[in-house]
């Protein structure tokens, strides 16, 4: 039985929201950064890079719609590791 594509989309969105939200709340609480766009280029660059990495990882998680969410996270992490290894070993 194949899982619905909506499950994969939900996994992707959920993963991105959790990672981006944790980053935003964590940097606000620990470092006092603003939650949104900032005039500080360093903060904005770090935030943009984190969001891009979170989106990339979320895409890998969403591909595993045939398993539960925690297993999809595990498999997504494995896929991300393989992608990074492939890019480095080129």
N, C-alpha and C positions, 0 to 999 in steps of 0.2 A: 504494500500500500504506500503510495507516494503522498508526502505531506504537501499541504497547500503552500503556494508561493507566498501567501500572506504571512505564514509563520516565519519564513526567512526574513521578510521585510520587518516584521515585528522584532525579531531578534537583533537585527541591525540597528534599528532605531533605539531600542532599549539599551543596547550596549553603548551607543554613542551618547545618549542622554546620561547614562550613569557615569561614564568616564569624564565627559565634559562638565557635568554638574559637580562631581567630586573634585575635579581640578579647580573649578571656579570657587566653590565653597572653601576648599582647602587653602588656596592662595589668598583669599579674602580674610580668612580667620588667622592664618599663620603669618602672612606677610603684609596684610593691609592693602592688597591690590584692589583696584576697582573691579566690579563684576562684568563690566562691558568694555567697550572701546576706550582706549586710554591714549593720552598724549605722549606717554612714555614709550619710546620705540622698543626698548628692551622687553618691557612687559608685553607689548602687542606682538612682538616676534615670538616670544616663548608661548604665548597663548595660541597663536596661529599654528605653530609647529605641533603643539599638543593636540589641537583639534584635528589637524590633518592626520596625525598618527592614529588618533582615536577613530576617525572615519575609515582609515585603511583597515584597521583591526576589525571594526564593525562589519565591514564588507566581507571579510573572511568568516566571521561568525555567522552571518546571514546565509552563507552557502550551505550550512549544515542544518537545514530545516527538518530533517528526518529524525532528529534526536531531541532530547530535552535540552533546556537552555544551558545548564551547567556543562553538559557534554559538548554542546556547540561552542561554548567558551574555550574549553580545553582544545578541541580540534582547531578552532580559529587561531589559538596561540601557536599550535604546531605549524599551521599553514603560514602564519606570519614569520615564524622562525625560518622555515624553508625558503620563503621569499627573500628574506634578508640574506640568508646564506647564499642563495643563488645570485643575488646582486653583488655580493662581496667577492665571490669566487669567480666571477666572470673574467 
